[in-house]
Amino acid sequence: MLFQDDRAPGTIENYMRHVRAFAAWTRGSEVTPEISAAWKKHLQEVGYAPDTINCMLVSLNRFFDCVGWGACKVRLLRIQRKLFRATQKELTRSEYLRLLHAAHLYHRERIAL
């Protein structure tokens, strides 16, 4: 299905890696909704980042769709996005003024605006 959907080779490789990781973790036991949920919990306990866990779950859910195991699909983690940047990433006034000066110096008025 991934080839048919014209997915990039790297995407297909990631999906395969995630499904293989799940298969290795189950050690050949029967796949059930409880096993899928336990894997999600395991990923959290091991310390994977929420975005990484969601990527792995998307791969697994897609596999479950392909083989007709829709009941085994797992809900993704809810991730609250940060509304503001860290103060360290903000430009200082002097950095801002230097950028404006450089734009004017190179006659890049649109950039300056």
Biopython code that builds the backbone (N, CA, C, O; Angstrom):
import numpy as np
from Bio.PDB.StructureBuilder import StructureBuilder

atoms = [
    (1, "MET", "N", (0.818, -1.201, 0.000)),
    (1, "MET", "CA", (0.000, 0.000, 0.000)),
    (1, "MET", "C", (0.860, 1.261, 0.000)),
    (1, "MET", "O", (0.510, 2.260, -0.629)),
    (2, "LEU", "N", (1.972, 1.209, 0.700)),
    (2, "LEU", "CA", (2.822, 2.396, 0.751)),
    (2, "LEU", "C", (3.418, 2.712, -0.613)),
    (2, "LEU", "O", (3.542, 3.877, -0.991)),
    (3, "PHE", "N", (3.788, 1.665, -1.350)),
    (3, "PHE", "CA", (4.283, 1.882, -2.716)),
    (3, "PHE", "C", (3.179, 2.448, -3.589)),
    (3, "PHE", "O", (3.418, 3.361, -4.380)),
    (4, "GLN", "N", (1.971, 1.914, -3.454)),
    (4, "GLN", "CA", (0.836, 2.397, -4.247)),
    (4, "GLN", "C", (0.504, 3.847, -3.923)),
    (4, "GLN", "O", (0.086, 4.605, -4.798)),
    (5, "ASP", "N", (0.693, 4.228, -2.664)),
    (5, "ASP", "CA", (0.436, 5.615, -2.258)),
    (5, "ASP", "C", (1.590, 6.535, -2.620)),
    (5, "ASP", "O", (1.578, 7.721, -2.292)),
    (6, "ASP", "N", (2.598, 5.973, -3.305)),
    (6, "ASP", "CA", (3.757, 6.734, -3.768)),
    (6, "ASP", "C", (4.513, 7.394, -2.614)),
    (6, "ASP", "O", (4.928, 8.550, -2.699)),
    (7, "ARG", "N", (4.678, 6.633, -1.543)),
    (7, "ARG", "CA", (5.449, 7.120, -0.398)),
    (7, "ARG", "C", (6.936, 7.079, -0.720)),
    (7, "ARG", "O", (7.394, 6.249, -1.506)),
    (8, "ALA", "N", (7.669, 7.970, -0.110)),
    (8, "ALA", "CA", (9.121, 8.036, -0.312)),
    (8, "ALA", "C", (9.782, 6.790, 0.273)),
    (8, "ALA", "O", (9.284, 6.225, 1.246)),
    (9, "PRO", "N", (10.899, 6.358, -0.312)),
    (9, "PRO", "CA", (11.594, 5.174, 0.210)),
    (9, "PRO", "C", (11.939, 5.291, 1.696)),
    (9, "PRO", "O", (11.866, 4.303, 2.427)),
    (10, "GLY", "N", (12.312, 6.481, 2.145)),
    (10, "GLY", "CA", (12.629, 6.671, 3.559)),
    (10, "GLY", "C", (11.414, 6.478, 4.449)),
    (10, "GLY", "O", (11.527, 5.945, 5.552)),
    (11, "THR", "N", (10.261, 6.907, 3.977)),
    (11, "THR", "CA", (9.022, 6.733, 4.732)),
    (11, "THR", "C", (8.693, 5.255, 4.852)),
    (11, "THR", "O", (8.338, 4.774, 5.928)),
    (12, "ILE", "N", (8.814, 4.543, 3.747)),
    (12, "ILE", "CA", (8.532, 3.110, 3.752)),
    (12, "ILE", "C", (9.492, 2.389, 4.700)),
    (12, "ILE", "O", (9.091, 1.496, 5.447)),
    (13, "GLU", "N", (10.753, 2.785, 4.658)),
    (13, "GLU", "CA", (11.758, 2.182, 5.549)),
    (13, "GLU", "C", (11.401, 2.430, 7.016)),
    (13, "GLU", "O", (11.519, 1.525, 7.843)),
    (14, "ASN", "N", (10.965, 3.651, 7.344)),
    (14, "ASN", "CA", (10.564, 3.954, 8.722)),
    (14, "ASN", "C", (9.370, 3.117, 9.152)),
    (14, "ASN", "O", (9.367, 2.561, 10.251)),
    (15, "TYR", "N", (8.357, 3.021, 8.296)),
    (15, "TYR", "CA", (7.181, 2.212, 8.624)),
    (15, "TYR", "C", (7.594, 0.771, 8.898)),
    (15, "TYR", "O", (7.152, 0.165, 9.874)),
    (16, "MET", "N", (8.438, 0.229, 8.038)),
    (16, "MET", "CA", (8.874, -1.157, 8.205)),
    (16, "MET", "C", (9.665, -1.323, 9.509)),
    (16, "MET", "O", (9.480, -2.307, 10.225)),
    (17, "ARG", "N", (10.528, -0.381, 9.810)),
    (17, "ARG", "CA", (11.320, -0.451, 11.041)),
    (17, "ARG", "C", (10.414, -0.437, 12.266)),
    (17, "ARG", "O", (10.641, -1.187, 13.216)),
    (18, "HIS", "N", (9.399, 0.406, 12.249)),
    (18, "HIS", "CA", (8.490, 0.514, 13.393)),
    (18, "HIS", "C", (7.669, -0.764, 13.566)),
    (18, "HIS", "O", (7.482, -1.233, 14.689)),
    (19, "VAL", "N", (7.187, -1.317, 12.480)),
    (19, "VAL", "CA", (6.396, -2.545, 12.572)),
    (19, "VAL", "C", (7.278, -3.704, 13.034)),
    (19, "VAL", "O", (6.843, -4.535, 13.831)),
    (20, "ARG", "N", (8.512, -3.761, 12.540)),
    (20, "ARG", "CA", (9.436, -4.817, 12.985)),
    (20, "ARG", "C", (9.758, -4.676, 14.468)),
    (20, "ARG", "O", (9.865, -5.675, 15.179)),
    (21, "ALA", "N", (9.912, -3.442, 14.936)),
    (21, "ALA", "CA", (10.187, -3.214, 16.361)),
    (21, "ALA", "C", (9.023, -3.723, 17.209)),
    (21, "ALA", "O", (9.229, -4.350, 18.248)),
    (22, "PHE", "N", (7.802, -3.449, 16.760)),
    (22, "PHE", "CA", (6.626, -3.948, 17.474)),
    (22, "PHE", "C", (6.604, -5.472, 17.464)),
    (22, "PHE", "O", (6.352, -6.099, 18.494)),
    (23, "ALA", "N", (6.866, -6.069, 16.304)),
    (23, "ALA", "CA", (6.864, -7.532, 16.191)),
    (23, "ALA", "C", (7.922, -8.152, 17.108)),
    (23, "ALA", "O", (7.668, -9.170, 17.751)),
    (24, "ALA", "N", (9.092, -7.546, 17.165)),
    (24, "ALA", "CA", (10.148, -8.058, 18.043)),
    (24, "ALA", "C", (9.732, -7.930, 19.507)),
    (24, "ALA", "O", (10.002, -8.821, 20.313)),
    (25, "TRP", "N", (9.082, -6.832, 19.847)),
    (25, "TRP", "CA", (8.650, -6.616, 21.228)),
    (25, "TRP", "C", (7.599, -7.632, 21.655)),
    (25, "TRP", "O", (7.583, -8.054, 22.811)),
    (26, "THR", "N", (6.719, -8.030, 20.734)),
    (26, "THR", "CA", (5.662, -8.994, 21.085)),
    (26, "THR", "C", (6.209, -10.411, 21.241)),
    (26, "THR", "O", (5.551, -11.264, 21.836)),
    (27, "ARG", "N", (7.402, -10.669, 20.713)),
    (27, "ARG", "CA", (8.037, -11.990, 20.797)),
    (27, "ARG", "C", (7.118, -13.102, 20.293)),
    (27, "ARG", "O", (7.068, -14.195, 20.857)),
    (28, "GLY", "N", (6.403, -12.799, 19.234)),
    (28, "GLY", "CA", (5.583, -13.812, 18.584)),
    (28, "GLY", "C", (4.242, -14.081, 19.234)),
    (28, "GLY", "O", (3.521, -14.981, 18.804)),
    (29, "SER", "N", (3.888, -13.320, 20.265)),
    (29, "SER", "CA", (2.587, -13.549, 20.893)),
    (29, "SER", "C", (1.472, -12.982, 20.009)),
    (29, "SER", "O", (1.720, -12.174, 19.114)),
    (30, "GLU", "N", (0.276, -13.409, 20.272)),
    (30, "GLU", "CA", (-0.881, -12.971, 19.482)),
    (30, "GLU", "C", (-1.088, -11.469, 19.654)),
    (30, "GLU", "O", (-0.973, -10.938, 20.759)),
    (31, "VAL", "N", (-1.395, -10.794, 18.554)),
    (31, "VAL", "CA", (-1.617, -9.349, 18.593)),
    (31, "VAL", "C", (-3.070, -9.090, 18.964)),
    (31, "VAL", "O", (-3.998, -9.557, 18.303)),
    (32, "THR", "N", (-3.234, -8.344, 20.026)),
    (32, "THR", "CA", (-4.563, -7.968, 20.514)),
    (32, "THR", "C", (-4.565, -6.465, 20.778)),
    (32, "THR", "O", (-3.505, -5.841, 20.824)),
    (33, "PRO", "N", (-5.752, -5.882, 20.950)),
    (33, "PRO", "CA", (-5.785, -4.458, 21.304)),
    (33, "PRO", "C", (-5.013, -4.162, 22.594)),
    (33, "PRO", "O", (-4.410, -3.098, 22.731)),
    (34, "GLU", "N", (-5.037, -5.100, 23.529)),
    (34, "GLU", "CA", (-4.328, -4.903, 24.794)),
    (34, "GLU", "C", (-2.809, -4.897, 24.587)),
    (34, "GLU", "O", (-2.088, -4.116, 25.208)),
    (35, "ILE", "N", (-2.344, -5.779, 23.706)),
    (35, "ILE", "CA", (-0.907, -5.828, 23.394)),
    (35, "ILE", "C", (-0.475, -4.516, 22.734)),
    (35, "ILE", "O", (0.581, -3.973, 23.056)),
    (36, "SER", "N", (-1.285, -4.018, 21.822)),
    (36, "SER", "CA", (-0.960, -2.752, 21.148)),
    (36, "SER", "C", (-0.893, -1.609, 22.151)),
    (36, "SER", "O", (0.017, -0.782, 22.101)),
    (37, "ALA", "N", (-1.859, -1.566, 23.058)),
    (37, "ALA", "CA", (-1.869, -0.512, 24.080)),
    (37, "ALA", "C", (-0.672, -0.653, 25.016)),
    (37, "ALA", "O", (-0.107, 0.348, 25.455)),
    (38, "ALA", "N", (-0.288, -1.883, 25.321)),
    (38, "ALA", "CA", (0.871, -2.114, 26.188)),
    (38, "ALA", "C", (2.154, -1.643, 25.514)),
    (38, "ALA", "O", (3.058, -1.139, 26.181)),
    (39, "TRP", "N", (2.235, -1.804, 24.200)),
    (39, "TRP", "CA", (3.419, -1.332, 23.479)),
    (39, "TRP", "C", (3.523, 0.191, 23.549)),
    (39, "TRP", "O", (4.601, 0.752, 23.744)),
    (40, "LYS", "N", (2.380, 0.838, 23.384)),
    (40, "LYS", "CA", (2.358, 2.293, 23.486)),
    (40, "LYS", "C", (2.857, 2.727, 24.870)),
    (40, "LYS", "O", (3.664, 3.651, 24.981)),
    (41, "LYS", "N", (2.378, 2.061, 25.911)),
    (41, "LYS", "CA", (2.807, 2.374, 27.270)),
    (41, "LYS", "C", (4.296, 2.088, 27.447)),
    (41, "LYS", "O", (5.006, 2.855, 28.098)),
    (42, "HIS", "N", (4.764, 0.990, 26.871)),
    (42, "HIS", "CA", (6.182, 0.637, 26.932)),
    (42, "HIS", "C", (7.044, 1.732, 26.309)),
    (42, "HIS", "O", (8.070, 2.115, 26.870)),
    (43, "LEU", "N", (6.627, 2.233, 25.152)),
    (43, "LEU", "CA", (7.387, 3.293, 24.481)),
    (43, "LEU", "C", (7.488, 4.542, 25.359)),
    (43, "LEU", "O", (8.522, 5.210, 25.384)),
    (44, "GLN", "N", (6.412, 4.848, 26.074)),
    (44, "GLN", "CA", (6.430, 6.004, 26.970)),
    (44, "GLN", "C", (7.381, 5.755, 28.145)),
    (44, "GLN", "O", (8.146, 6.638, 28.533)),
    (45, "GLU", "N", (7.324, 4.550, 28.703)),
    (45, "GLU", "CA", (8.165, 4.228, 29.860)),
    (45, "GLU", "C", (9.645, 4.210, 29.504)),
    (45, "GLU", "O", (10.489, 4.587, 30.316)),
    (46, "VAL", "N", (9.958, 3.771, 28.286)),
    (46, "VAL", "CA", (11.348, 3.726, 27.848)),
    (46, "VAL", "C", (11.896, 5.135, 27.644)),
    (46, "VAL", "O", (13.106, 5.349, 27.720)),
    (47, "GLY", "N", (11.016, 6.090, 27.388)),
    (47, "GLY", "CA", (11.446, 7.476, 27.292)),
    (47, "GLY", "C", (11.472, 8.064, 25.900)),
    (47, "GLY", "O", (12.117, 9.088, 25.674)),
    (48, "TYR", "N", (10.776, 7.429, 24.952)),
    (48, "TYR", "CA", (10.687, 8.025, 23.619)),
    (48, "TYR", "C", (9.927, 9.347, 23.703)),
    (48, "TYR", "O", (9.043, 9.516, 24.542)),
    (49, "ALA", "N", (10.278, 10.262, 22.837)),
    (49, "ALA", "CA", (9.575, 11.547, 22.750)),
    (49, "ALA", "C", (8.163, 11.306, 22.217)),
    (49, "ALA", "O", (7.956, 10.398, 21.412)),
    (50, "PRO", "N", (7.198, 12.100, 22.653)),
    (50, "PRO", "CA", (5.821, 11.914, 22.190)),
    (50, "PRO", "C", (5.671, 11.920, 20.669)),
    (50, "PRO", "O", (4.901, 11.127, 20.127)),
    (51, "ASP", "N", (6.392, 12.797, 19.975)),
    (51, "ASP", "CA", (6.311, 12.824, 18.505)),
    (51, "ASP", "C", (6.813, 11.520, 17.904)),
    (51, "ASP", "O", (6.245, 11.025, 16.931)),
    (52, "THR", "N", (7.878, 10.959, 18.478)),
    (52, "THR", "CA", (8.424, 9.699, 17.995)),
    (52, "THR", "C", (7.434, 8.568, 18.235)),
    (52, "THR", "O", (7.226, 7.721, 17.367)),
    (53, "ILE", "N", (6.829, 8.557, 19.408)),
    (53, "ILE", "CA", (5.831, 7.528, 19.718)),
    (53, "ILE", "C", (4.689, 7.607, 18.717)),
    (53, "ILE", "O", (4.241, 6.581, 18.205)),
    (54, "ASN", "N", (4.217, 8.807, 18.434)),
    (54, "ASN", "CA", (3.119, 8.947, 17.476)),
    (54, "ASN", "C", (3.515, 8.465, 16.089)),
    (54, "ASN", "O", (2.700, 7.854, 15.398)),
    (55, "CYS", "N", (4.740, 8.726, 15.669)),
    (55, "CYS", "CA", (5.201, 8.220, 14.367)),
    (55, "CYS", "C", (5.166, 6.698, 14.345)),
    (55, "CYS", "O", (4.736, 6.088, 13.366)),
    (56, "MET", "N", (5.622, 6.100, 15.430)),
    (56, "MET", "CA", (5.629, 4.643, 15.509)),
    (56, "MET", "C", (4.206, 4.087, 15.512)),
    (56, "MET", "O", (3.936, 3.058, 14.893)),
    (57, "LEU", "N", (3.310, 4.760, 16.200)),
    (57, "LEU", "CA", (1.919, 4.298, 16.254)),
    (57, "LEU", "C", (1.217, 4.470, 14.916)),
    (57, "LEU", "O", (0.392, 3.636, 14.542)),
    (58, "VAL", "N", (1.528, 5.527, 14.199)),
    (58, "VAL", "CA", (0.939, 5.719, 12.863)),
    (58, "VAL", "C", (1.357, 4.569, 11.947)),
    (58, "VAL", "O", (0.539, 4.032, 11.199)),
    (59, "SER", "N", (2.630, 4.199, 12.013)),
    (59, "SER", "CA", (3.124, 3.078, 11.205)),
    (59, "SER", "C", (2.386, 1.799, 11.563)),
    (59, "SER", "O", (1.939, 1.058, 10.688)),
    (60, "LEU", "N", (2.267, 1.554, 12.845)),
    (60, "LEU", "CA", (1.603, 0.337, 13.306)),
    (60, "LEU", "C", (0.127, 0.333, 12.918)),
    (60, "LEU", "O", (-0.391, -0.681, 12.450)),
    (61, "ASN", "N", (-0.547, 1.461, 13.111)),
    (61, "ASN", "CA", (-1.965, 1.545, 12.747)),
    (61, "ASN", "C", (-2.175, 1.323, 11.250)),
    (61, "ASN", "O", (-3.143, 0.682, 10.842)),
    (62, "ARG", "N", (-1.274, 1.849, 10.446)),
    (62, "ARG", "CA", (-1.372, 1.653, 8.995)),
    (62, "ARG", "C", (-1.228, 0.172, 8.652)),
    (62, "ARG", "O", (-1.943, -0.352, 7.797)),
    (63, "PHE", "N", (-0.291, -0.495, 9.331)),
    (63, "PHE", "CA", (-0.113, -1.935, 9.137)),
    (63, "PHE", "C", (-1.385, -2.683, 9.535)),
    (63, "PHE", "O", (-1.839, -3.573, 8.815)),
    (64, "PHE", "N", (-1.954, -2.322, 10.676)),
    (64, "PHE", "CA", (-3.180, -2.979, 11.128)),
    (64, "PHE", "C", (-4.308, -2.801, 10.114)),
    (64, "PHE", "O", (-5.083, -3.729, 9.879)),
    (65, "ASP", "N", (-4.403, -1.626, 9.517)),
    (65, "ASP", "CA", (-5.398, -1.405, 8.468)),
    (65, "ASP", "C", (-5.171, -2.339, 7.284)),
    (65, "ASP", "O", (-6.117, -2.899, 6.729)),
    (66, "CYS", "N", (-3.906, -2.500, 6.906)),
    (66, "CYS", "CA", (-3.569, -3.325, 5.741)),
    (66, "CYS", "C", (-3.924, -4.795, 5.942)),
    (66, "CYS", "O", (-4.360, -5.470, 5.009)),
    (67, "VAL", "N", (-3.733, -5.285, 7.168)),
    (67, "VAL", "CA", (-3.980, -6.715, 7.416)),
    (67, "VAL", "C", (-5.364, -6.979, 7.992)),
    (67, "VAL", "O", (-5.694, -8.121, 8.315)),
    (68, "GLY", "N", (-6.177, -5.935, 8.123)),
    (68, "GLY", "CA", (-7.543, -6.124, 8.593)),
    (68, "GLY", "C", (-7.672, -6.270, 10.101)),
    (68, "GLY", "O", (-8.622, -6.882, 10.589)),
    (69, "TRP", "N", (-6.735, -5.717, 10.830)),
    (69, "TRP", "CA", (-6.775, -5.773, 12.298)),
    (69, "TRP", "C", (-7.120, -4.409, 12.887)),
    (69, "TRP", "O", (-6.487, -3.961, 13.843)),
    (70, "GLY", "N", (-8.108, -3.765, 12.323)),
    (70, "GLY", "CA", (-8.475, -2.420, 12.757)),
    (70, "GLY", "C", (-8.775, -2.312, 14.237)),
    (70, "GLY", "O", (-8.582, -1.250, 14.828)),
    (71, "ALA", "N", (-9.243, -3.390, 14.847)),
    (71, "ALA", "CA", (-9.561, -3.368, 16.275)),
    (71, "ALA", "C", (-8.309, -3.219, 17.137)),
    (71, "ALA", "O", (-8.402, -2.845, 18.306)),
    (72, "CYS", "N", (-7.156, -3.505, 16.575)),
    (72, "CYS", "CA", (-5.897, -3.426, 17.337)),
    (72, "CYS", "C", (-5.243, -2.052, 17.259)),
    (72, "CYS", "O", (-4.204, -1.817, 17.877)),
    (73, "LYS", "N", (-5.852, -1.145, 16.499)),
    (73, "LYS", "CA", (-5.253, 0.187, 16.352)),
    (73, "LYS", "C", (-5.181, 0.903, 17.697)),
    (73, "LYS", "O", (-5.997, 0.673, 18.589)),
    (74, "VAL", "N", (-4.188, 1.775, 17.817)),
    (74, "VAL", "CA", (-3.912, 2.487, 19.060)),
    (74, "VAL", "C", (-4.111, 3.978, 18.838)),
    (74, "VAL", "O", (-3.734, 4.514, 17.796)),
    (75, "ARG", "N", (-4.701, 4.641, 19.816)),
    (75, "ARG", "CA", (-4.852, 6.098, 19.728)),
    (75, "ARG", "C", (-3.501, 6.766, 19.905)),
    (75, "ARG", "O", (-2.659, 6.317, 20.682)),
    (76, "LEU", "N", (-3.317, 7.839, 19.173)),
    (76, "LEU", "CA", (-2.075, 8.604, 19.287)),
    (76, "LEU", "C", (-2.079, 9.422, 20.574)),
    (76, "LEU", "O", (-3.128, 9.700, 21.155)),
    (77, "LEU", "N", (-0.888, 9.793, 20.998)),
    (77, "LEU", "CA", (-0.762, 10.662, 22.165)),
    (77, "LEU", "C", (-1.226, 12.061, 21.799)),
    (77, "LEU", "O", (-1.005, 12.528, 20.682)),
    (78, "ARG", "N", (-1.859, 12.712, 22.730)),
    (78, "ARG", "CA", (-2.216, 14.117, 22.528)),
    (78, "ARG", "C", (-1.007, 14.950, 22.898)),
    (78, "ARG", "O", (-0.423, 14.789, 23.970)),
    (79, "ILE", "N", (-0.647, 15.834, 22.003)),
    (79, "ILE", "CA", (0.526, 16.660, 22.224)),
    (79, "ILE", "C", (0.095, 18.114, 22.212)),
    (79, "ILE", "O", (-0.449, 18.607, 21.224)),
    (80, "GLN", "N", (0.343, 18.792, 23.316)),
    (80, "GLN", "CA", (0.013, 20.211, 23.393)),
    (80, "GLN", "C", (1.161, 21.006, 22.803)),
    (80, "GLN", "O", (2.295, 20.918, 23.274)),
    (81, "ARG", "N", (0.874, 21.757, 21.806)),
    (81, "ARG", "CA", (1.892, 22.568, 21.148)),
    (81, "ARG", "C", (2.207, 23.798, 21.979)),
    (81, "ARG", "O", (1.324, 24.373, 22.616)),
    (82, "LYS", "N", (3.461, 24.195, 21.968)),
    (82, "LYS", "CA", (3.860, 25.405, 22.677)),
    (82, "LYS", "C", (3.461, 26.608, 21.838)),
    (82, "LYS", "O", (3.715, 26.658, 20.634)),
    (83, "LEU", "N", (2.839, 27.561, 22.486)),
    (83, "LEU", "CA", (2.379, 28.745, 21.772)),
    (83, "LEU", "C", (3.464, 29.802, 21.626)),
    (83, "LEU", "O", (3.398, 30.643, 20.730)),
    (84, "PHE", "N", (4.451, 29.762, 22.495)),
    (84, "PHE", "CA", (5.486, 30.788, 22.477)),
    (84, "PHE", "C", (6.850, 30.128, 22.378)),
    (84, "PHE", "O", (7.050, 29.005, 22.840)),
    (85, "ARG", "N", (7.766, 30.828, 21.780)),
    (85, "ARG", "CA", (9.145, 30.350, 21.676)),
    (85, "ARG", "C", (9.879, 30.630, 22.979)),
    (85, "ARG", "O", (9.509, 31.516, 23.750)),
    (86, "ALA", "N", (10.918, 29.858, 23.198)),
    (86, "ALA", "CA", (11.780, 30.110, 24.343)),
    (86, "ALA", "C", (12.453, 31.461, 24.164)),
    (86, "ALA", "O", (12.768, 31.858, 23.042)),
    (87, "THR", "N", (12.670, 32.151, 25.240)),
    (87, "THR", "CA", (13.259, 33.488, 25.192)),
    (87, "THR", "C", (14.629, 33.463, 24.530)),
    (87, "THR", "O", (15.017, 34.436, 23.883)),
    (88, "GLN", "N", (15.370, 32.365, 24.680)),
    (88, "GLN", "CA", (16.706, 32.272, 24.096)),
    (88, "GLN", "C", (16.659, 32.321, 22.571)),
    (88, "GLN", "O", (17.663, 32.658, 21.943)),
    (89, "LYS", "N", (15.530, 31.997, 21.965)),
    (89, "LYS", "CA", (15.431, 31.977, 20.509)),
    (89, "LYS", "C", (14.951, 33.306, 19.936)),
    (89, "LYS", "O", (14.901, 33.474, 18.718)),
    (90, "GLU", "N", (14.604, 34.229, 20.788)),
    (90, "GLU", "CA", (14.141, 35.531, 20.320)),
    (90, "GLU", "C", (15.330, 36.418, 19.980)),
    (90, "GLU", "O", (16.385, 36.341, 20.609)),
    (91, "LEU", "N", (15.136, 37.253, 18.981)),
    (91, "LEU", "CA", (16.179, 38.222, 18.620)),
    (91, "LEU", "C", (16.245, 39.314, 19.674)),
    (91, "LEU", "O", (15.224, 39.745, 20.209)),
    (92, "THR", "N", (17.443, 39.746, 19.958)),
    (92, "THR", "CA", (17.596, 40.920, 20.816)),
    (92, "THR", "C", (17.364, 42.157, 19.951)),
    (92, "THR", "O", (17.348, 42.076, 18.723)),
    (93, "ARG", "N", (17.188, 43.278, 20.599)),
    (93, "ARG", "CA", (16.970, 44.523, 19.836)),
    (93, "ARG", "C", (18.177, 44.820, 18.962)),
    (93, "ARG", "O", (18.017, 45.241, 17.816)),
    (94, "SER", "N", (19.376, 44.610, 19.477)),
    (94, "SER", "CA", (20.575, 44.914, 18.690)),
    (94, "SER", "C", (20.683, 43.967, 17.487)),
    (94, "SER", "O", (21.105, 44.392, 16.412)),
    (95, "GLU", "N", (20.312, 42.703, 17.648)),
    (95, "GLU", "CA", (20.333, 41.773, 16.506)),
    (95, "GLU", "C", (19.320, 42.204, 15.444)),
    (95, "GLU", "O", (19.602, 42.159, 14.247)),
    (96, "TYR", "N", (18.150, 42.619, 15.897)),
    (96, "TYR", "CA", (17.106, 43.095, 14.993)),
    (96, "TYR", "C", (17.590, 44.310, 14.200)),
    (96, "TYR", "O", (17.410, 44.377, 12.984)),
    (97, "LEU", "N", (18.192, 45.248, 14.882)),
    (97, "LEU", "CA", (18.682, 46.457, 14.213)),
    (97, "LEU", "C", (19.808, 46.138, 13.236)),
    (97, "LEU", "O", (19.892, 46.756, 12.176)),
    (98, "ARG", "N", (20.670, 45.188, 13.572)),
    (98, "ARG", "CA", (21.736, 44.775, 12.647)),
    (98, "ARG", "C", (21.154, 44.167, 11.377)),
    (98, "ARG", "O", (21.655, 44.417, 10.281)),
    (99, "LEU", "N", (20.102, 43.371, 11.519)),
    (99, "LEU", "CA", (19.454, 42.787, 10.340)),
    (99, "LEU", "C", (18.837, 43.873, 9.460)),
    (99, "LEU", "O", (18.961, 43.832, 8.236)),
    (100, "LEU", "N", (18.183, 44.828, 10.081)),
    (100, "LEU", "CA", (17.610, 45.949, 9.317)),
    (100, "LEU", "C", (18.701, 46.718, 8.581)),
    (100, "LEU", "O", (18.553, 47.049, 7.404)),
    (101, "HIS", "N", (19.788, 46.997, 9.276)),
    (101, "HIS", "CA", (20.902, 47.723, 8.675)),
    (101, "HIS", "C", (21.455, 46.964, 7.465)),
    (101, "HIS", "O", (21.714, 47.567, 6.424)),
    (102, "ALA", "N", (21.637, 45.657, 7.594)),
    (102, "ALA", "CA", (22.157, 44.843, 6.489)),
    (102, "ALA", "C", (21.197, 44.869, 5.303)),
    (102, "ALA", "O", (21.636, 44.954, 4.156)),
    (103, "ALA", "N", (19.897, 44.797, 5.563)),
    (103, "ALA", "CA", (18.915, 44.838, 4.475)),
    (103, "ALA", "C", (18.995, 46.165, 3.732)),
    (103, "ALA", "O", (18.969, 46.185, 2.501)),
    (104, "HIS", "N", (19.092, 47.267, 4.457)),
    (104, "HIS", "CA", (19.208, 48.584, 3.821)),
    (104, "HIS", "C", (20.534, 48.719, 3.073)),
    (104, "HIS", "O", (20.587, 49.302, 1.990)),
    (105, "LEU", "N", (21.582, 48.187, 3.648)),
    (105, "LEU", "CA", (22.911, 48.258, 3.049)),
    (105, "LEU", "C", (22.936, 47.585, 1.673)),
    (105, "LEU", "O", (23.601, 48.063, 0.754)),
    (106, "TYR", "N", (22.216, 46.487, 1.541)),
    (106, "TYR", "CA", (22.175, 45.743, 0.268)),
    (106, "TYR", "C", (20.948, 46.104, -0.571)),
    (106, "TYR", "O", (20.595, 45.394, -1.513)),
    (107, "HIS", "N", (20.301, 47.223, -0.215)),
    (107, "HIS", "CA", (19.155, 47.722, -0.973)),
    (107, "HIS", "C", (18.040, 46.669, -1.066)),
    (107, "HIS", "O", (17.417, 46.508, -2.116)),
    (108, "ARG", "N", (17.806, 45.983, -0.002)),
    (108, "ARG", "CA", (16.750, 44.946, 0.063)),
    (108, "ARG", "C", (15.602, 45.495, 0.902)),
    (108, "ARG", "O", (15.356, 45.042, 2.020)),
    (109, "GLU", "N", (14.905, 46.484, 0.337)),
    (109, "GLU", "CA", (13.859, 47.196, 1.077)),
    (109, "GLU", "C", (12.707, 46.276, 1.505)),
    (109, "GLU", "O", (12.156, 46.427, 2.595)),
    (110, "ARG", "N", (12.358, 45.339, 0.649)),
    (110, "ARG", "CA", (11.265, 44.432, 1.018)),
    (110, "ARG", "C", (11.636, 43.602, 2.242)),
    (110, "ARG", "O", (10.809, 43.374, 3.125)),
    (111, "ILE", "N", (12.883, 43.155, 2.284)),
    (111, "ILE", "CA", (13.338, 42.390, 3.439)),
    (111, "ILE", "C", (13.332, 43.286, 4.679)),
    (111, "ILE", "O", (12.947, 42.854, 5.765)),
    (112, "ALA", "N", (13.758, 44.524, 4.507)),
    (112, "ALA", "CA", (13.766, 45.452, 5.627)),
    (112, "ALA", "C", (12.364, 45.688, 6.158)),
    (112, "ALA", "O", (12.156, 45.802, 7.366)),
    (113, "LEU", "N", (11.400, 45.760, 5.242)),
    (113, "LEU", "CA", (10.009, 45.963, 5.670)),
    (113, "LEU", "C", (9.506, 44.754, 6.417)),
    (113, "LEU", "O", (8.356, 44.734, 6.857)),
]
sb = StructureBuilder()
sb.init_structure("model")
sb.init_model(0)
sb.init_chain("A")
sb.init_seg("    ")
for serial, (resi, resn, name, xyz) in enumerate(atoms, 1):
    if name == "N":
        sb.init_residue(resn, " ", resi, " ")
    sb.init_atom(name, np.array(xyz, "f"), 0.0, 1.0, " ", f" {name:<3s}", serial, name[0])
structure = sb.get_structure()
